[in-house]
Amino acid sequence: MAQHRRIGHFIETESFGGAEQVLIDLARFTKANSKTFSPIVLHFGNPWIVQQCEQHGIEQLTIPYRH
């Protein structure tokens, strides 16, 4: 039996743009097409990323960040 593994997609941002969209697209692709890996998105509490992860059923982890 193959071991199930996770791929962490991390982005350091507080806004929304092309890089954030690519991150979500990669996580969605991994979730839809891999039997071995599942995505987890790591971020600093970006509201758009939270909403996208919830909408697409992608695991996420907010990393505490202090300015």
N, C-alpha and C positions, 0 to 999 in steps of 0.2 A: 504494500500500500504506500502510495506517495505521500510525503509529508506536505501539509498545507502551510504555505508561507505568506507573509504579508510584505507588501512593497510600500514604503513610506514616501509620500510626495510632500515635500516641505516648501513653503514659500514665506518669505519675510516681507509682508506688505500690510498696509492698512487701507488700501484703496482697491478699485476694480479697474482692470484693463485687460490687455491681450494676454499677458503672462498668467493671470489668474484663470482666464478662460481655458488656456492650454492645460493648466494643472487639472482642472475639472474634466476636460476632455480625456486626458491621459488616464485619470482615475476611472472614469466611466468605461473607457475601452478595456482597461485591465479587468474590471468587474464583469463585463459582458463576454470577454473572450478567453479568459484564463481559467483553467481547471486547477492550476497549481498555486497561483498567487491571488491574493485579495488586496485591494488598495486601502490605505489609511492616509488621510490628509492631515497634515500637521500645520498649524497656523497660529497667529497671535490674536485670534478673536475677530477676524474679519467678518462682518455681518453678511456680506454677499456670499462668501465661501460657506458659512454656516448654512445659509438658506439653500444653496446649491447641493451641498452634501445631504441635507435632510430630504430635499426633493428627489434625489437620485438614489437614496439608500446607501450612501457611501459613509463608511466609518470615519470619524474625525476626532482629533484631539487638539484642544486649545492649549498652547504653550504659554505659561505665565510670562509676562514681559514687563519689566519696570523701566521707565524712561529715565 
